[in-house]
């Protein structure tokens, strides 16, 4: 590993605590004990494991620096979770301990001289490990477990978002446009619509997306995420295409109201089951001819007639005067007015 790549990994290693805290703050406490299957961990157990792993990493790091060539202990991760009764342990204490362990190791490794990174230790299961390999393993360790926590969360969320027995509509077609599930194969047409409408989309979303230097590869990653969520039934995203399928005209998103509760004073309850938030946009070049209004009319009917949600709210950014007026003219009223940290404007949910 060259010095530049190593420095980037060291800084990413340092940032893992913030990444962990941000992630676990997102997951509602009511589901931290949810176990997807008998041989999978709960979010509570994953948090405790992350800290136990960090304690082992702490010792291995120091062995690499001070006693290269020596052996380190292997341990049975699943066995520890059971024997140490992870559910009886405090996640708050674990996160605090992780912060201390990670910070002290970061302070130790950030200025180590080049020869140290070639030091080795011997792991009875994984064989010889260099200091660079140790860094590579633990730089991504938290990120991999955050992804695991999201998978657990999605398995918990899916049957609460949309009824398991209900079919997900395959499309909505009109003479002017067709809505189809967004796929990675749509990346080029979607990217063209996004980048040609970027100033409007920043106002619509209240953030910096899409940036002027947003890439096709970045858009592909977004579409991959939306496609995965759609297939898992934890959120539904549809592209809006012309009937010929040669031009993307916009996009529509259905997400759980539960996720908006993260920024509300009122916590999520079972009354939020099967309740969605809809947001949509039409490409900027088509606003003059009122495409967004016709899309809105079609969505309202479709969501009532073909979907099995108990309730659907329409979301708009308070700075998007055009959509706000559209919803008011349709007779909708503001039900929730939500401030989102780091966003321009407020999120208004109309119903």
C-alpha positions as MATLAB code, in Angstrom:
seq = 'XXXXXXXXXXXXXXXXXXXXXXXXXXXXXXXXXXXXXXXXXXXXXXXXXXXXXXXXXXXXXXXXXXXXXXXXXXXXXXXXXXXXXXXXXXXXXXXXXXXXXXXXXXXXXXXXXXXXXXXXXXXXXXXXXXXXXXXXXXXXXXXXXXXXXXXXXXXXXXXXXXXXXXXXXXXXXXXXXXXXXXXXXXXXXXXXXXXXXXXXXXXXXXXXXXXXXXXXXXXXXXXXXXXXXXXXXXXXXXXXXXXXXXXXXXXXXXXXXXXXXXXXXXXXXXXXXXXXXXXXXXXXXXXXXXXXXXXXXXXXXXXXXXXXXXXXXXXXXXXXXXXXXXXXXXXXXXXXXXXXXXXXXXXXXXX';
ca = [
       0.000    0.000    0.000;
       1.463    3.382   -0.939;
       1.630    6.258    1.516;
      -1.253    8.220   -0.022;
      -3.637    5.242    0.036;
      -2.586    4.393    3.577;
      -3.184    7.948    4.775;
      -6.686    7.895    3.292;
      -7.433    4.584    5.028;
      -6.118    5.889    8.343;
      -8.461    8.894    8.148;
     -11.370    6.654    7.179;
     -10.446    4.423   10.133;
     -10.615    7.477   12.393;
     -14.075    8.462   11.129;
     -15.681    5.096   11.964;
     -17.054    6.273   15.322;
     -19.053    9.072   13.693;
     -20.250    6.647   11.016;
     -21.403    4.189   13.689;
     -23.212    6.806   15.793;
     -24.969    8.270   12.758;
     -26.178    4.819   11.723;
     -27.480    3.585   15.055;
     -29.232    6.893   15.663;
     -31.305    6.120   12.561;
     -32.646    2.743   13.707;
     -35.696    2.906   16.014;
     -34.980    1.385   19.397;
     -38.139   -0.678   19.165;
     -36.446   -2.971   16.640;
     -32.948   -3.349   18.129;
     -33.921   -6.781   19.496;
     -35.378   -7.982   16.186;
     -33.676  -11.155   14.951;
     -34.240  -11.886   11.235;
     -33.505  -15.603   11.677;
     -32.157  -17.863   14.455;
     -28.563  -17.669   13.184;
     -28.472  -13.900   12.592;
     -27.610  -11.099   14.986;
     -29.838   -8.314   16.227;
     -28.701   -4.702   15.955;
     -28.057   -4.744   19.705;
     -25.733   -7.718   19.300;
     -23.955   -6.174   16.326;
     -23.124   -3.064   18.361;
     -21.653   -5.127   21.199;
     -19.715   -7.250   18.705;
     -18.209   -4.156   17.062;
     -16.726   -3.118   20.404;
     -15.492   -6.617   21.297;
     -13.851   -6.812   17.893;
     -12.304   -3.402   18.448;
     -10.836   -4.618   21.745;
      -9.169   -7.494   19.883;
      -8.033   -5.076   17.177;
      -6.557   -2.809   19.862;
      -4.358   -5.639   21.135;
      -3.388   -6.859   17.655;
      -2.303   -3.375   16.597;
       0.045   -3.087   19.538;
       1.398   -6.584   19.028;
       2.168   -5.683   15.404;
       4.099   -2.587   16.449;
       5.875   -3.876   19.541;
       6.166   -7.645   18.982;
       6.137   -8.397   15.270;
       6.226  -12.050   14.315;
       4.222  -13.183   17.339;
       0.858  -14.952   17.337;
      -2.485  -13.418   18.294;
      -5.637  -14.988   19.676;
      -8.560  -16.056   17.499;
     -12.037  -15.969   18.977;
     -15.475  -17.385   18.225;
     -17.655  -14.354   17.420;
     -20.971  -16.213   17.623;
     -19.799  -18.019   20.752;
     -18.938  -14.738   22.446;
     -22.354  -13.283   21.624;
     -24.058  -16.225   23.313;
     -21.706  -16.878   26.229;
     -21.327  -13.195   27.094;
     -25.077  -12.590   26.740;
     -24.758   -9.599   24.440;
     -28.381   -8.582   24.968;
     -27.682   -8.071   28.674;
     -24.850   -5.633   27.897;
     -25.239   -1.883   27.526;
     -24.986   -0.572   23.981;
     -24.321    2.921   25.368;
     -21.280    1.646   27.263;
     -20.146   -0.309   24.214;
     -20.274    2.739   21.935;
     -18.372    4.845   24.453;
     -15.711    2.159   24.785;
     -15.447    1.823   21.007;
     -14.866    5.578   20.734;
     -11.982    5.411   23.195;
     -10.404    2.304   21.676;
     -10.602    3.652   18.127;
      -9.288    7.095   19.044;
      -6.285    5.778   20.959;
      -5.371    3.355   18.174;
      -5.711    6.103   15.580;
      -3.388    8.352   17.578;
      -0.909    5.495   17.780;
      -0.857    4.476   14.115;
      -1.140    7.810   12.309;
       2.572    8.630   12.610;
       4.133    5.162   12.472;
       7.205    4.985   10.206;
       7.098    3.079    6.926;
       8.942   -0.064    8.133;
       6.260   -0.755   10.776;
       3.603   -1.265    8.106;
       5.456   -4.369    6.899;
       5.451   -5.919   10.397;
       3.504   -9.177   10.677;
       1.619  -11.218   13.229;
       0.255  -14.736   12.912;
      -3.454  -15.448   13.236;
      -4.318  -19.147   13.764;
      -7.263  -18.990   11.320;
      -6.207  -16.331    8.828;
      -2.456  -16.866    8.730;
       0.103  -14.094    8.477;
      -1.205  -10.522    8.652;
       0.791   -7.362    7.961;
       0.150   -4.017    9.612;
      -1.255   -2.764    6.288;
      -3.636   -5.741    6.185;
      -4.681   -5.049    9.770;
      -5.555   -1.471    8.752;
      -7.475   -2.649    5.692;
      -9.515   -5.099    7.793;
     -10.495   -2.697   10.551;
     -10.936    0.382    8.357;
     -13.918   -1.373    6.695;
     -15.107   -3.380    9.712;
     -17.606   -0.832   11.055;
     -18.846    0.045    7.582;
     -19.553   -3.624    6.823;
     -21.503   -4.011   10.063;
     -23.450   -0.812    9.425;
     -24.515   -2.369    6.119;
     -25.498   -5.490    8.068;
     -27.600   -3.374   10.447;
     -29.409   -1.796    7.500;
     -30.213   -5.276    6.176;
     -31.692   -6.216    9.560;
     -33.634   -2.946    9.650;
     -35.055   -3.532    6.184;
     -36.187   -7.035    7.089;
     -37.973   -5.582   10.112;
     -39.428   -2.664    8.132;
     -40.716   -4.395    4.984;
     -43.870   -6.045    6.432;
     -44.709   -2.817    8.287;
     -44.382   -0.605    5.224;
     -46.424   -2.472    2.636;
     -48.693   -5.488    3.267;
     -46.823   -8.703    2.569;
     -49.765  -10.219    0.703;
     -50.286   -7.165   -1.535;
     -48.877   -7.014   -5.055;
     -46.600   -4.112   -5.978;
     -47.937   -2.448   -9.144;
     -45.704   -3.118  -12.132;
     -46.411    0.117  -13.996;
     -48.630    3.120  -14.564;
     -49.237    4.000  -18.183;
     -50.850    7.001  -19.860;
     -50.731    8.341  -23.400;
     -48.002   10.751  -22.299;
     -45.776    8.803  -19.905;
     -45.115    5.429  -18.285;
     -43.981    4.757  -14.716;
     -41.802    1.666  -14.306;
     -39.641    0.429  -11.395;
     -36.301    2.230  -11.539;
     -33.455   -0.077  -12.589;
     -29.711    0.303  -13.012;
     -30.284   -0.170  -16.736;
     -31.975    3.259  -16.709;
     -28.789    4.962  -15.548;
     -27.975    6.978  -18.676;
     -31.499    8.269  -19.325;
     -31.984    9.014  -15.611;
     -28.634   10.805  -15.413;
     -29.571   13.025  -18.358;
     -32.844   14.017  -16.664;
     -31.142   14.628  -13.313;
     -28.284   16.751  -14.625;
     -30.499   18.796  -16.942;
     -32.716   19.599  -13.937;
     -30.096   19.958  -11.222;
     -30.912   23.498  -10.083;
     -34.596   22.616   -9.781;
     -33.749   19.375   -7.939;
     -31.632   21.184   -5.354;
     -34.585   23.426   -4.597;
     -36.957   20.423   -4.633;
     -34.791   18.424   -2.231;
     -33.394   21.249   -0.132;
     -29.830   19.979   -0.432;
     -26.801   19.909   -2.722;
     -27.895   16.932   -4.846;
     -27.076   16.703   -7.629;
     -23.730   18.481   -7.456;
     -22.328   19.981  -10.655;
     -19.672   17.246  -10.664;
     -22.146   14.412   -9.975;
     -21.002   11.485  -12.114;
     -22.689    8.722  -14.064;
     -21.003    6.262  -11.699;
     -22.488    8.064   -8.701;
     -25.903    7.920  -10.299;
     -25.473    4.194  -10.932;
     -24.808    3.688   -7.205;
     -27.989    5.597   -6.358;
     -30.046    3.526   -8.792;
     -28.561    0.309   -7.447;
     -29.684    1.318   -3.945;
     -33.197    2.243   -5.124;
     -33.538   -1.012   -7.052;
     -32.466   -3.035   -4.015;
     -34.922   -1.207   -1.743;
     -37.709   -1.766   -4.273;
     -36.982   -5.493   -4.452;
     -36.909   -5.718   -0.640;
     -40.205   -3.762   -0.480;
     -38.834   -1.181    1.959;
     -39.211    1.730   -0.497;
     -40.495    1.975   -4.047;
     -38.946    4.103   -6.783;
     -40.342    4.529  -10.294;
     -38.818    6.207  -13.288;
     -41.113    8.318  -15.460;
     -40.425    7.587  -19.143;
     -41.946    8.700  -22.411;
     -44.032    5.887  -23.996;
     -41.176    5.006  -26.359;
     -38.742    4.561  -23.464;
     -36.223    6.912  -25.035;
     -36.380    9.826  -22.562;
     -36.628   10.015  -18.782;
     -39.214   12.601  -17.771;
     -38.829   12.387  -13.986;
     -39.021   10.123  -10.974;
     -41.384    9.113   -8.158;
     -40.499    7.787   -4.701;
     -42.589    6.046   -2.026;
     -40.955    5.783    1.402;
     -42.206    4.916    4.905;
     -43.674    7.656    7.070;
     -41.841    5.884    9.909;
     -38.558    7.222    8.558;
     -39.803   10.797    8.758;
     -40.533   10.251   12.456;
     -36.789   10.406   12.983;
     -37.111   14.201   12.802;
     -40.467   14.554   14.531;
     -41.286   14.991   18.197;
     -43.866   12.226   17.914;
     -42.331    8.699   17.832;
     -43.386    6.052   15.343;
     -46.143    3.664   16.418;
     -48.168    0.903   14.796;
     -50.504    3.596   13.413;
     -47.707    4.371   10.927;
     -47.863    0.867    9.453;
     -48.708    0.826    5.741;
     -48.357    4.610    5.541;
     -46.221    6.103    2.788;
     -44.727    9.437    1.806;
     -44.751   10.206   -1.917;
     -42.474   12.693   -3.625;
     -41.907   13.205   -7.321;
     -40.312   15.484   -9.871;
     -40.614   16.135  -13.582;
     -37.625   17.258  -15.619;
     -37.248   21.010  -15.668;
     -37.660   21.366  -19.420;
     -41.217   20.001  -19.145;
     -42.500   22.232  -16.352;
     -43.632   24.927  -18.784;
     -46.151   22.579  -20.385;
     -47.468   21.369  -17.017;
     -46.156   17.790  -17.091;
     -45.672   17.813  -13.299;
     -49.360   18.658  -12.771;
     -50.518   15.848  -15.031;
     -48.112   13.448  -13.327;
     -49.521   14.482   -9.942;
     -53.103   13.841  -11.089;
     -52.158   10.394  -12.390;
     -50.307    9.523   -9.178;
     -53.229   10.479   -6.939;
     -55.567    8.110   -8.770;
     -52.990    5.321   -9.050;
     -52.095    5.375   -5.368;
     -55.769    5.033   -4.403;
     -56.846    2.493   -7.000;
     -53.866    0.144   -7.376;
     -51.909    0.338   -4.129;
     -52.757   -1.088   -0.696;
     -51.398    1.673    1.524;
     -53.560    2.819    4.402;
     -52.517    6.432    3.831;
     -50.198    8.362    1.492;
     -48.844   11.854    2.139;
     -47.267   14.050   -0.537;
     -43.969   15.630    0.471;
     -42.602   18.930   -0.767;
     -39.805   21.262    0.270;
     -41.117   24.569    1.553;
     -38.918   26.384   -0.997;
     -40.623   24.606   -3.898;
     -43.453   27.089   -4.379;
     -44.686   25.423   -7.564;
     -45.406   22.040   -5.964;
     -46.775   23.647   -2.799;
     -49.340   25.587   -4.820;
     -50.166   22.475   -6.825;
     -51.019   20.544   -3.654;
     -53.060   23.396   -2.182;
     -55.045   23.812   -5.408;
     -55.835   20.083   -5.246;
     -57.431   20.608   -1.823;
     -54.626   19.029    0.217;
     -53.564   20.479    3.560;
     -50.286   20.484    5.474;
     -50.392   17.690    8.061;
     -46.738   17.719    9.123;
     -44.182   20.534    9.000;
     -40.729   19.075    9.612;
     -37.348   20.706   10.040;
     -34.479   18.551    8.745;
     -30.978   19.451   10.011;
     -28.667   20.456    7.193;
     -31.479   20.999    4.680;
     -32.626   24.249    3.139;
     -36.302   24.817    3.806;
     -38.663   22.496    5.656;
     -40.343   19.273    4.584;
     -44.096   19.689    4.320;
     -46.321   16.602    4.203;
     -49.682   17.218    2.562;
     -52.680   14.974    3.021;
];
